[in-house]
């Protein structure tokens, strides 16, 4: 199954992956400079990691994930979700460190990401193709693992009326409403209370 077919399949179950559709269309073409290939590879690596993290990092806010510039936090979560008897955590740690290096290459060398005062080092086509192929392979594995995740967490903001109801049952912690505390730290209870509040939720 190709990476395109896998993405079509996984986004049926997890619609957040749909955001990668436009990005992947660019990988169908060969007329890209090395800098463009590095830029695309980095975007695919980070996009796959963020969307997978959204599935497995229970209680994490989507906006926080999207705005987080420290990509090592994405990779730490992804590594825990992907490590198996076949692909161990140490191998994934090395691979994700490599992708962090790709991010730095993009920022330091790429004309597309940042303009720089010369002279500068340009990535060779051979090097860029290697990174490009590795990024495709890794993202394909991420999509396959995501497709196997059966349960999709209810977004916190989906039931604002219930959140208001739950907020009345407890106290805030600083600026954090009580409903968000329950959602983040006792998700099973959050779902139970939601089902009690709205028995027809799955009708």
RASUL-V137729 format. One record per pair of residues at least 4 apart in sequence whose C-alpha atoms are under 7 Angstrom apart, sorted by sequence separation. I is the first residue (numbers start at 1). J is the second residue. If there is no record, write none. Layout:
I;J / I;J
This chain:
1;5 / 2;6 / 3;7 / 4;8 / 5;9 / 6;10 / 7;11 / 8;12 / 10;14 / 11;15 / 20;24 / 21;25 / 32;36 / 33;37 / 34;38 / 35;39 / 36;40 / 37;41 / 38;42 / 39;43 / 40;44 / 41;45 / 42;46 / 43;47 / 44;48 / 45;49 / 46;50 / 47;51 / 48;52 / 49;53 / 50;54 / 51;55 / 52;56 / 53;57 / 61;65 / 62;66 / 63;67 / 64;68 / 71;75 / 72;76 / 73;77 / 74;78 / 75;79 / 76;80 / 77;81 / 78;82 / 79;83 / 83;87 / 84;88 / 87;91 / 88;92 / 89;93 / 90;94 / 91;95 / 92;96 / 93;97 / 94;98 / 95;99 / 96;100 / 97;101 / 98;102 / 99;103 / 100;104 / 101;105 / 102;106 / 103;107 / 104;108 / 105;109 / 106;110 / 110;114 / 111;115 / 123;127 / 124;128 / 125;129 / 126;130 / 127;131 / 128;132 / 129;133 / 130;134 / 131;135 / 132;136 / 133;137 / 134;138 / 135;139 / 136;140 / 137;141 / 138;142 / 139;143 / 140;144 / 141;145 / 142;146 / 143;147 / 144;148 / 145;149 / 159;163 / 160;164 / 161;165 / 162;166 / 163;167 / 164;168 / 172;176 / 173;177 / 176;180 / 177;181 / 178;182 / 179;183 / 180;184 / 181;185 / 182;186 / 183;187 / 186;190 / 187;191 / 188;192 / 189;193 / 190;194 / 191;195 / 192;196 / 193;197 / 194;198 / 195;199 / 1;6 / 11;16 / 32;37 / 83;88 / 105;110 / 123;128 / 172;177 / 176;181 / 182;187 / 11;17 / 83;89 / 107;113 / 172;178 / 195;201 / 11;18 / 106;113 / 107;114 / 171;178 / 183;190 / 54;62 / 170;178 / 182;190 / 79;89 / 167;177 / 109;120 / 167;178 / 109;121 / 166;178 / 167;179 / 79;92 / 109;122 / 166;179 / 50;65 / 163;179 / 57;77 / 53;74 / 75;96 / 50;74 / 53;77 / 49;74 / 53;78 / 56;81 / 49;75 / 52;78 / 20;47 / 49;78 / 162;194 / 17;51 / 16;51 / 42;102 / 42;103 / 82;145 / 39;106 / 38;106 / 35;110 / 35;111 / 36;112 / 35;112 / 35;123 / 34;123 / 34;124 / 38;128 / 41;131 / 45;135 / 34;125 / 37;128 / 41;132 / 48;139 / 34;128 / 38;132 / 41;135 / 45;139 / 48;142 / 52;146 / 37;132 / 55;152 / 59;183 / 59;184 / 10;143 / 7;143 / 10;146 / 3;140 / 6;143 / 10;147 / 6;144
